[in-house]
Amino acid sequence: MKYTKRTKSKKRKEGQTHFQVFHLLHKVTLEKKLAIRSL
């Protein structure tokens, strides 16, 4: 039981970091689009 709990929490952490990276990339792309539009 302990092992499954540990893997679950690890997967959740990985998911959180992946979401953060995706969010950052999305933010950067949006900023780039805005910069191109303003030029």
Contacts in CASP RR format, 6 or more apart in sequence:
PFRMAT RR
TARGET T0000
AUTHOR 0000-0000-0000
METHOD contacts of the structure
MODEL  1
MKYTKRTKSKKRKEGQTHFQVFHLLHKVTLEKKLAIRSL
END
